[in-house]
């Protein structure tokens, strides 16, 4: 019995042996790789804390004067500045995404109010905020810009998407715009659907007060 045991192959865990051999062979490379990961992570942390965060705070600070001008409906100065304060466009050019998502929405609305529809679309498409109400507003404004460009199919798509994004009383306004544009495109069935959705889903909205006349108009065609 002892002889049989003596003759047995001692390779009990070949995988463990292979791993140990691999580690011994590439120990230096592994240690260098680990050091690189640590250095990269540290560099990212330091950049975020001492470069990105201060720049972002600076960018947000620059937005305050432009926001006040926007509230006063001085859209030209709010967008382009006046030499003393930066406008939204200048803040975006200077700080990029550090200026925050709101800067793109503000800039897009300013361009829309000034009748610069293509520029409005460009800014509004870059807005990617997570707030449902503001996201709906951005889509609706994009629809207004497309309507200004007489690209009504794109406008209709934006209004419809805006209504789905903002499931609240704002949605009724977007549905009304969608219905009107759908009628202009000869899509009466789609227009009627929008009007009836206002009546059924948002009966307490301002738009619902006169919605029967829109429904009657389409049904009479």
Backbone as a ProteinNet text record, in pm:
[ID]
protein_1_A
[PRIMARY]
XXXXXXXXXXXXXXXXXXXXXXXXXXXXXXXXXXXXXXXXXXXXXXXXXXXXXXXXXXXXXXXXXXXXXXXXXXXXXXXXXXXXXXXXXXXXXXXXXXXXXXXXXXXXXXXXXXXXXXXXXXXXXXXXXXXXXXXXXXXXXXXXXXXXXXXXXXXXXXXXXXXXXXXXXXXXXXXXXXXXXXXXXXXXXXXXXXXXXXXXXXXXXXXXXXXXXXXXXXXXX
[TERTIARY]
82.5	0	86.4	194.5	284.6	348.6	379.3	444.4	352.4	224.6	128.9	117.5	115	105.3	227	341.4	467.1	471.8	405.7	411.1	306.4	214.1	111	171.5	106.3	150.2	115	210.2	185.3	115.5	81.7	22.4	-125.7	-150.5	-285.5	-364.6	-299.7	-369.7	-291.4	-299.4	-223	-258.4	-386.7	-426	-355.8	-347.7	-280	-134.3	-71.7	69.7	89.7	-1.5	9.2	-5.1	-100.5	-122.4	-0.5	57.1	175.2	291.4	307.7	416.3	395.1	268.1	236.6	269.2	228.9	253.7	402.9	479.2	624.1	688.3	638.4	698.2	669	545	504.7	483	547.8	530.8	562.3	670	711	607.1	561.2	461.3	331.6	292.3	168.5	178	291	309.8	310.5	370.1	371.8	230.2	154	16.2	-68.8	-52.7	-128.5	-93.2	35.1	80.2	20.1	12.9	-44.5	-191.7	-265.8	-407.8	-424	-340.3	-346.8	-316.2	-213.6	-173.6	-285.3	-345.1	-453.8	-572.9	-609.9	-722.3	-694.8	-571	-533.8	-537.2	-486.5	-485.8	-627.8	-718.5	-857.8	-922.1	-892.1	-947.2	-896.7	-766.8	-708.4	-761	-776.8	-830.7	-972.4	-1053.3	-1192.8	-1203.1	-1119	-1128.6	-1067.3	-951.2	-877	-884.8	-935.8	-946.6	-1092.6	-1157.6	-1293.9	-1393.6	-1391.8	-1490.3	-1480.2	-1357.6	-1349.2	-1395.9	-1363.6	-1406.5	-1558.1	-1616.8	-1762.1	-1827.9	-1772.7	-1827	-1814.4	-1701.1	-1679.3	-1780.8	-1804.1	-1899	-2040	-2080.3	-2214.2	-2229.9	-2121.6	-2124.4	-2143.4	-2085	-2096.7	-2237.6	-2316.5	-2451.6	-2551.7	-2525	-2623.6	-2665.4	-2571.6	-2614.2	-2697.5	-2658.3	-2732.8	-2874	-2885.9	-3017.9	-3108.8	-3051.9	-3129.5	-3175.6	-3088.2	-3124.4	-3232.8	-3222.8	-3323.6	-3459.3	-3459.8	-3584.3	-3646.8	-3561.8	-3609.5	-3645.2	-3635.7	-3667.9	-3575.1	-3454.9	-3352.3	-3271.9	-3330.1	-3274.4	-3143.2	-3130.4	-3007.5	-2886.9	-2899.7	-2789.2	-2768.3	-2877.1	-2866.1	-2788.6	-2804.5	-2736.1	-2591.6	-2567.6	-2435.8	-2356	-2415.6	-2343.1	-2338.9	-2275.9	-2267.7	-2128.9	-2029.6	-1893.9	-1861.3	-1964.2	-1944.2	-1977.1	-2079.3	-2117.5	-2119.7	-2097.2	-2100.8	-2243.9	-2274.6	-2402.8	-2392.5	-2505.5	-2506.3	-2414.5	-2414.5	-2331.2	-2183	-2143	-2003.3	-1964.9	-2057.6	-2029.7	-2009.7	-2094.3	-2081.5	-1950.5	-1916	-1790.6	-1668.7	-1677.7	-1563.8	-1550.5	-1663.6	-1659.6	-1714.2	-1779.9	-1834.3	-1936.4	-1928.8	-2026.5	-2016.3	-1906.2	-1892.8	-1998.9	-2054.3	-2156.3	-2288.5	-2302.4	-2424.9	-2526.4	-2622.3	-2723.2	-2814.3	-2840.7	-2933.9	-2886.6	-2756.4	-2702.5	-2748.2	-2753.1	-2796.9	-2945.3	-3024.7	-3167.8	-3191.5	-3125	-3137.9	-3096.7	-2981.4	-2930.8	-3026.6	-3080	-3174.3	-3300.4	-3352.3	-3474.1	-3446.2	-3329.2	-3291.4	-3287.3	-3221.4	-3213.3	-3353.3	-3438.7	-3575.9	-3650.3	-3637.3	-3705	-3652.4	-3526.2	-3465.3	-3489.4	-3557.2	-3589.1	-3475.7	-3373.5	-3260.5	-3286.3	-3371.2	-3426.7	-3322.8	-3234.2	-3132.6	-3040.6	-3000	-2915.5	-2990.2	-3119	-3201.4	-3202.5	-3222.8	-3223.8	-3090.4	-2981.5	-2847.7	-2825.2	-2865.5	-2849.7	-2943.7	-3068.2	-3168.7	-3140.5	-3082.5	-3046.5	-2936	-2856.4	-2746.9	-2793.8	-2916.6	-2969.2	-3005.6	-2956.5	-2978.8	-3011.6	-3089	-3124.6	-3220.6	-3220.1	-3302.3	-3436.9	-3456	-3584.1	-3689.4	-3798.7	-3899.3	-3965.7	-3992.9	-4059.4	-3970.1	-3843.1	-3749.9	-3718.4	-3711.4	-3687.4	-3803.2	-3925.5	-4041.9	-4040.2	-3999.4	-3991.5	-3889	-3776.1	-3672.2	-3722.8	-3792.1	-3846	-3951.5	-4037.9	-4141.4	-4079.7	-3977	-3907.9	-3838.1	-3783.7	-3724.1	-3831.2	-3950.6	-4062.1	-4098.6	-4098.5	-4126.7	-4023.9	-3897.9	-3791.7	-3811.3	-3845.8	-3871.5	-3992.5	-4095.1	-4212	-4171	-4080.5	-4029.5	-3953.3	-3889.8	-3816.8	-3908.3	-4036.2	-4137.8	-4107.2	-4039.8	-4016.1	-4118.3	-4240.5	-4354.6	-4357.6	-4309	-4304.5	-4212.2	-4098.6	-4006.6	-4068.4	-4139.9	-4206.3	-4309.2	-4387.8	-4489.4	-4426.6	-4316.4	-4247	-4199.5	-4148.6	-4099.6	-4213.8	-4324.3	-4437.8	-4494.5	-4505.6	-4559.7	-4469.9	-4338.6	-4243.5	-4242.6	-4258.3	-4262.6	-4381.3	-4496.1	-4615.8	-4596.5	-4526.1	-4501	-4397	-4305.4	-4199.9	-4253.9	-4342.7	-4400.5	-4545.5	-4566.3	-4702.2	-4767.1	-4801.8	-4863.1	-4940.8	-4984.6	-5065.9	-4991.1	-4857	-4780.2	-4801.9	-4826.8	-4845.1	-4962.6	-5065.5	-5182.8	-5144.9	-5057.3	-5012.7	-4935.9	-4853.5	-4775.3	-4865.2	-4967.6	-5061.7	-5142.2	-5177.4	-5251.2	-5166.5	-5038.7	-4948.7	-4934.8	-4923.3	-4911.8	-5036.1	-5152.7	-5277.2	-5287.3	-5251.2	-5258.4	-5164.4	-5041.5	-4945.1	-4991.6	-5047.9	-5098.5	-5207.9	-5294.3	-5398	-5335.9	-5233.9	-5166.8	-5105.9	-5064.5	-5004.3	-5109.7	-5235.4	-5341.3	-5357.7	-5298	-5307.4	-5419.4	-5542.2	-5657	-5680.5	-5657.6	-5677.6	-5582.5	-5457.6	-5359.1	-5394.5	-5442.4	-5483.4	-5598.6	-5697.5	-5813.6	-5771.3	-5676.7	-5625.3	-5563.1	-5487.2	-5424.2	-5530	-5631.5	-5735.1	-5816.1	-5848.4	-5925.8	-5843.8	-5713.6	-5627.8	-5627	-5628.5	-5637.3	-5768	-5877.7	-6009.6	-6018.3	-5964.2	-5978.9	-5876.1	-5750.6	-5642.7	-5614	-5643.1	-5610.3	-5731.2	-5843.9	-5968.5	-5961.7	-5866	-5855.7	-5750.4	-5694.5	-5595.2	-5663.6	-5588.5	-5641.2	-5682.3	-5602.4	-5627.9	-5759	-5797.6	-5919.9	-6046.9	-6037.2	-6156.3	-6218.7	-6133.1	-6183.9	-6159.5	-6127.8	-6086	-6199.7	-6324.2	-6437.9	-6444	-6405.7	-6412.7	-6309.3	-6196.3	-6095.3	-6144.8	-6204.5	-6255.6	-6365.2	-6457.2	-6568.3	-6518.3	-6416.8	-6361.6	-6304.9	-6229.1	-6168	-6274.4	-6368.5	-6472.2	-6562.9	-6571.6	-6657	-6591.7	-6462.9	-6393.4	-6436
-120.7	0	126.3	123.4	239.7	263.8	153.3	163.7	230.6	195.4	255	404.3	443.5	585.6	660.3	597.2	659.8	683.4	593.4	603.9	701.1	753.9	845.7	975.8	1038.1	1165.7	1278.5	1356.3	1459.8	1585	1592.1	1712.7	1721.2	1768.8	1773.7	1892.7	2012.4	2133.3	2202	2149.3	2206.9	2352.2	2391.2	2529.4	2624.7	2588.2	2673	2690.7	2581.2	2586.3	2678.4	2670.4	2754.4	2901.3	2933.7	3072.1	3126.2	3042.2	3086.1	3112.3	3024.9	3042.2	3168.7	3193.1	3312.8	3439.1	3439.4	3556.8	3581.6	3472.7	3487	3541.9	3491.2	3530.4	3676.2	3719.3	3853.7	3947.1	3916.7	3995.9	4143.4	4168.8	4307.6	4381.1	4315.5	4377.7	4403.7	4307.3	4322.6	4439.2	4450.1	4559.4	4694.3	4699	4824.1	4861.1	4758.3	4782.8	4834.8	4777.9	4822.2	4965.7	4997.8	5133.7	5233.4	5194.1	5281.2	5309.5	5205.3	5222.2	5320.1	5306.4	5394.7	5538.8	5556.1	5690.5	5755.9	5677.9	5731.5	5771.4	5685.4	5715.3	5839.9	5852	5968.6	6094.8	6084.1	6199.6	6244.7	6146.9	6179.8	6249.6	6200.6	6261.1	6404.5	6423.7	6556.4	6653.9	6604.4	6690.2	6732.9	6634.8	6664.6	6766.1	6748.9	6834	6971.4	6977.5	7102.9	7175.4	7109.5	7174.8	7182.9	7065.5	7063	7131.2	7093.7	7149.3	7301.5	7359.4	7505.8	7572.3	7511.8	7566.9	7563.4	7453.6	7440.9	7545.8	7564.9	7666.8	7805.6	7829.7	7958	7977.6	7870.5	7877.8	7907.4	7839	7860.4	8002.5	8055	8192.6	8292.3	8262.8	8350.2	8350.7	8247.4	8237.2	8331.7	8371.6	8450.4	8579.4	8661.3	8784.1	8754.8	8651	8615.2	8567.2	8494.6	8447.2	8564.8	8665.7	8784.5	8859.5	8867.4	8932.2	8852.4	8721	8634.4	8657.3	8665.4	8688.7	8823	8920.2	9052.2	9055	8939.7	8922.4	9001.5	9029.6	9092	8977.7	8911.7	8788.3	8809.2	8922.4	8949.4	8958.8	9038.2	9053.9	8926.8	8861	8736.1	8632.6	8634	8536.6	8575.8	8700.7	8741.5	8830.1	8869.9	8955.9	9099.8	9186.1	9328.7	9386.7	9299.7	9348.4	9352.8	9364.6	9364.2	9228.5	9163.6	9029.8	8936.3	8809.1	8709.6	8664.7	8640.2	8582.2	8430.6	8364.1	8217.4	8158.7	8217.9	8166.1	8174.1	8285.7	8303.8	8209.2	8188.4	8095.8	7954.8	7915.7	7782.2	7770.6	7874.3	7871.9	7864.7	7930.8	7937.7	7813.4	7764.1	7656.4	7523.2	7521.8	7396.1	7335.8	7205.4	7134.2	7170.6	7233.8	7277.7	7381.3	7446.9	7548.1	7485.5	7354.7	7285.7	7279.3	7189.1	7168.1	7288.9	7360.5	7473.5	7579.2	7594.8	7696.3	7672.6	7544.8	7512	7543	7515.7	7544.4	7694.2	7770	7915.9	7971.7	7927.1	7977.3	7943.4	7821.7	7781.4	7865.6	7894.6	7976.4	8119.4	8171.2	8305.7	8311.9	8214.8	8210.9	8199.2	8120.8	8105.3	8238.5	8308.7	8437.4	8541.5	8526.3	8620.2	8580.5	8467.2	8423.2	8350.8	8313.2	8239	8089.2	8034.8	7902	7789.3	7797.9	7692.5	7690.2	7807.2	7814	7762.1	7791.3	7742.9	7590.9	7529.4	7382.8	7325.5	7387.5	7337.1	7337.6	7442.3	7449	7351	7349.6	7267.4	7118.6	7078.6	6938.2	6895.2	6990	6958.6	6952.9	6999.7	6994.1	6850.2	6803.1	6664	6655.2	6750.9	6752.3	6640.2	6601.2	6488.4	6530.3	6658.9	6705	6693.9	6623.9	6594.9	6722.5	6817.3	6941.1	7021.2	7035.9	7111.4	7037.6	6904.7	6826.2	6843.2	6844	6867.5	7006.6	7103.8	7242.8	7253.5	7188.9	7193.6	7133.2	7020.7	6956.3	7043.3	7104.9	7191.2	7313.2	7369.8	7484.3	7442.6	7322.4	7269.8	7257	7212.4	7205.7	7343.2	7445.5	7582.3	7629.1	7592.6	7631	7563.9	7435.5	7365.8	7424.6	7463.4	7527.6	7658.7	7733	7856.3	7832	7715.7	7677.5	7610	7598.9	7533.6	7385.5	7325.7	7180.8	7117.7	7109.5	7078.8	6933.9	6842	6702.6	6688	6757.7	6754.4	6825.8	6934.4	7006.9	6917.3	6846.4	6757	6648.2	6591.5	6486.7	6540.8	6663.3	6724.2	6751	6805.4	6834.3	6706.2	6603.2	6475.9	6415.5	6420.9	6367.7	6450.4	6581.4	6670.4	6635.9	6607.9	6574	6444	6349.2	6222	6237.1	6330.6	6352.2	6421.3	6518.6	6593.8	6550.8	6452	6403.1	6487.2	6611.7	6706	6808.4	6915.4	7013.8	7079.1	7082.1	7135.8	7052	6924.5	6834.8	6876.9	6935	6978.7	7085	7176.8	7281.1	7220.2	7120.5	7056.4	6976	6912.2	6835.7	6927.7	7045	7140.2	7184.3	7213.3	7250	7135.5	7014	6896.6	6881.8	6902.8	6890.9	6993.6	7117.2	7224.5	7195.9	7152.7	7121.3	6999.7	6900.4	6782	6820.8	6913.1	6961.2	7028.8	7109.4	7178.5	7079.1	6964.4	6861.6	6769.7	6793.5	6709.4	6578.5	6569.8	6448.5	6466.2	6466.8	6498.1	6394.7	6267.4	6162.3	6181.5	6218	6241.4	6366.5	6469.2	6592.6	6564.9	6488.3	6456.3	6377.7	6288.4	6210.5	6302.1	6400.7	6495.7	6575.5	6624.9	6706.6	6625.7	6502.5	6418.9	6379.6	6367	6336.5	6453.2	6574	6691.5	6687.3	6658.7	6654.9	6546.9	6428.5	6314.6	6313.2	6346.1	6332.3	6459.3	6576.2	6702.3	6796.4	6750.7	6829.6	6962.2	6975.4	7097.4	7195.2	7162.9	7252.1	7367.9	7474.7	7590.5	7549.8	7463.4	7420.9	7344.1	7275.7	7194	7279	7405.8	7491.4	7513.5	7523.3	7547.8	7430.3	7314.1	7203.1	7147.7	7167.9	7115.9	7176.3	7302.4	7365.3	7305	7262.9	7197.1	7059.4	6987.9	6853.9	6862.1	6957.7	6975	7011.4	7097.1	7139.5	7022.7	6936	6821.2	6719.8	6694.3	6594.6	6639.7	6770.1	6823.3	6812.9	6782.9	6775.7	6652.1
0	0	0	79.7	85.6	-48.2	-118.1	-248.8	-348.5	-342.6	-434	-410.6	-286.1	-252.9	-300.9	-290.8	-331.1	-480.1	-553.9	-699.1	-755	-673	-721.1	-771	-874.1	-931.3	-834.2	-791.3	-691	-746.4	-876	-935	-897.4	-776.5	-721.5	-775.7	-789.5	-833.2	-943.3	-1065.8	-1175.6	-1204	-1181.1	-1208.1	-1112.9	-985.8	-886.7	-922.9	-965.9	-1004	-1123.3	-1221.5	-1341.1	-1305.3	-1219.2	-1177.2	-1104.8	-1014.5	-941	-1035.6	-1133.5	-1230.6	-1313	-1349.8	-1428.5	-1350.1	-1220.8	-1136.1	-1119.4	-1097.1	-1081	-1207.3	-1323.7	-1452.1	-1485.6	-1454.3	-1494.3	-1374	-1265	-1142.5	-1165.3	-1238.4	-1261.7	-1345.8	-1452.1	-1539.4	-1465.2	-1380.7	-1304.2	-1207.6	-1141.5	-1045.1	-1115.7	-1234.9	-1312.2	-1355.4	-1401.1	-1443.3	-1329.7	-1211.4	-1094.7	-1059	-1070.5	-1039.8	-1138.8	-1266.6	-1369.3	-1339.5	-1301.3	-1268	-1152.1	-1050.7	-934.3	-974.1	-1058.4	-1101.9	-1183.2	-1274.8	-1358.1	-1271.7	-1175.9	-1087.4	-1004.6	-954.3	-875	-960.3	-1083.8	-1173.6	-1205	-1227.3	-1256.1	-1136.7	-1016.7	-895.8	-878.9	-897.6	-881.2	-986.3	-1109.8	-1216.6	-1183.5	-1139	-1106.4	-993.5	-891	-772.4	-792.7	-858.9	-863.5	-998.5	-1101.8	-1232.7	-1276.9	-1291.8	-1346	-1253	-1125	-1030.6	-1019.5	-1003.4	-998.6	-1127.5	-1243.2	-1371	-1383.5	-1335.5	-1340.4	-1252.1	-1133.4	-1043.1	-1104.8	-1170.4	-1236.9	-1349.2	-1426.5	-1537.9	-1488	-1382.1	-1327.8	-1273.8	-1217.6	-1169.7	-1283.4	-1397.9	-1514.5	-1572.4	-1541.5	-1596.6	-1530.2	-1405.9	-1331.6	-1402.2	-1451	-1519.8	-1644	-1719.2	-1839.7	-1805.1	-1695	-1651.8	-1614.1	-1550.8	-1515.2	-1639.8	-1738.5	-1865.3	-1937.7	-1929.2	-1990.5	-1924.2	-1791.2	-1717.2	-1754.6	-1790.5	-1832.2	-1980.3	-2046.3	-2188.7	-2279.8	-2231	-2315.9	-2378.4	-2477.5	-2531.4	-2606.8	-2672.9	-2747.6	-2654.8	-2548.8	-2454.6	-2372.9	-2338	-2263.1	-2342.4	-2472.8	-2558	-2585.1	-2620.5	-2669.2	-2574.1	-2461.1	-2368.4	-2416	-2337.1	-2373.3	-2351.1	-2333.6	-2307.6	-2159.9	-2077.7	-1933.1	-1872.1	-1925	-1878.8	-1998.4	-1971.1	-2077	-2103.2	-2230	-2264.7	-2266.1	-2283.6	-2282.2	-2389.3	-2506.9	-2615.5	-2579.2	-2517.5	-2478.1	-2364.7	-2272	-2161.4	-2215.2	-2309.7	-2369.9	-2446.8	-2523.8	-2600.6	-2509	-2394.9	-2302.9	-2216.7	-2167.5	-2068.3	-2117.4	-2232.5	-2284.3	-2190.5	-2169.5	-2086.3	-1939.2	-1900.9	-1761.4	-1726.5	-1829.1	-1805.2	-1764.5	-1782.7	-1744.1	-1856.3	-1842.4	-1946.1	-1964.9	-1857.7	-1866.5	-1965.4	-1979.7	-2070.2	-2213.6	-2254.2	-2390.6	-2408.8	-2306.5	-2314.4	-2323.1	-2236.3	-2239.5	-2376	-2424.5	-2552.3	-2665.5	-2662.4	-2766.7	-2767.1	-2648.3	-2639.4	-2684.9	-2648.7	-2694.9	-2847.1	-2908.7	-3054.9	-3115.8	-3053.4	-3101.2	-3096.5	-2983.5	-2969	-3067.5	-3105.9	-3200.5	-3345.8	-3365.5	-3501.4	-3571.4	-3495.7	-3553.5	-3535.1	-3619.3	-3595.6	-3606.1	-3701.7	-3714.9	-3593.6	-3548.9	-3429	-3306.7	-3301.9	-3190	-3187.2	-3302.4	-3310.5	-3265.4	-3308.8	-3273.2	-3122.4	-3056.8	-2910.7	-2840.1	-2882.5	-2814.8	-2828.3	-2939.9	-2958.2	-2860.7	-2815.1	-2723.2	-2578.1	-2554.9	-2418.5	-2384.4	-2271.4	-2231.1	-2082.1	-2035.6	-1894.1	-1858.1	-1732.2	-1687.3	-1630.8	-1604.9	-1553.6	-1664.4	-1637.7	-1740.4	-1793	-1704.1	-1747.1	-1840.6	-1804.3	-1887.9	-2017.3	-2010.2	-2131.6	-2229.5	-2176	-2260.5	-2321.1	-2239.7	-2288.5	-2401.4	-2385.9	-2489.1	-2619.7	-2611.2	-2730.9	-2797.5	-2717.1	-2773.3	-2842.2	-2780.9	-2842.5	-2972.3	-2971.9	-3094.6	-3202.9	-3161.8	-3255.5	-3309.3	-3222.5	-3266.9	-3370.1	-3346.5	-3439.8	-3575.6	-3573.2	-3699.7	-3770.8	-3694.5	-3755.5	-3821.9	-3755	-3813.4	-3942.3	-3950.6	-4072.2	-4174.8	-4139.8	-4222.5	-4244.8	-4149.9	-4152	-4057.8	-4106.5	-4019.9	-3971.2	-4049.9	-4003.4	-3882.9	-3886	-3773.2	-3652.9	-3680.2	-3572.4	-3504.8	-3585.2	-3531.1	-3444.8	-3490.7	-3413.7	-3279.4	-3278.9	-3154.1	-3056.6	-3106	-3018.2	-2957.5	-3040.5	-2992.7	-2885.6	-2909.2	-2812.1	-2684.7	-2698.3	-2582	-2493.1	-2554.5	-2477.8	-2400.7	-2459.9	-2392.8	-2282.1	-2300.9	-2201.4	-2077	-2097.3	-1985.3	-1966.4	-1883.2	-1859.6	-1750.2	-1785.6	-1691.8	-1773.3	-1713.1	-1783.9	-1899.7	-1893.2	-2005.7	-2130.7	-2111.2	-2224.6	-2311.2	-2249.2	-2324.7	-2428.2	-2390.6	-2483.5	-2599.7	-2569.7	-2674.6	-2768.3	-2711.7	-2793.6	-2884.4	-2834.4	-2917.2	-3036.7	-3010.6	-3120.1	-3219.4	-3165.8	-3252.2	-3339.4	-3279.2	-3354.8	-3465.2	-3436.4	-3536.7	-3652.7	-3621.8	-3727.1	-3807.8	-3738.8	-3808.2	-3907.1	-3865.8	-3958.1	-4080.1	-4056.3	-4166.7	-4265.9	-4213.4	-4298.1	-4360.9	-4327.8	-4380.8	-4306	-4189.1	-4107.9	-4005.1	-4055.3	-3970.7	-3860.9	-3892.1	-3792.1	-3674.7	-3705.7	-3599.2	-3520.3	-3590.7	-3523.7	-3427.6	-3474.5	-3390.8	-3266.7	-3283.9	-3171.2	-3065.6	-3110.1	-3017.2	-2942.5	-3014.2	-2951.6	-2849.9	-2886.8	-2794.5	-2672.3	-2689.2	-2573.7	-2475.4	-2528.5	-2441.5	-2362.6	-2433.3	-2370.1	-2263.1	-2293.3	-2202.5	-2089.9	-2123.9	-2026.9	-1947.1	-2006.9	-1938.7	-1940	-1882.6	-1888	-1811.1	-1718.8	-1638.9	-1692.7	-1807.1	-1866.5	-1937.4	-1961	-2033.9	-2174.8	-2235.2	-2372.7	-2386.3	-2279.3	-2284.5	-2290.9	-2250.8	-2245.2	-2383.1	-2484.6	-2620.9	-2714.4	-2661.2	-2745.5	-2831.5	-2787.5	-2864.2	-3004.5	-3016.3	-3148.4	-3244.5	-3189.7	-3273.2	-3316	-3221.9	-3250.7	-3355.3	-3337.2	-3431.6	-3571	-3574.3	-3703.6	-3781	-3713.3	-3780.2	-3821	-3733.1	-3762.5	-3876.8	-3898.1	-4006	-4143.5	-4147.2	-4275.9	-4355
[MASK]
+++++++++++++++++++++++++++++++++++++++++++++++++++++++++++++++++++++++++++++++++++++++++++++++++++++++++++++++++++++++++++++++++++++++++++++++++++++++++++++++++++++++++++++++++++++++++++++++++++++++++++++++++++++++++++++

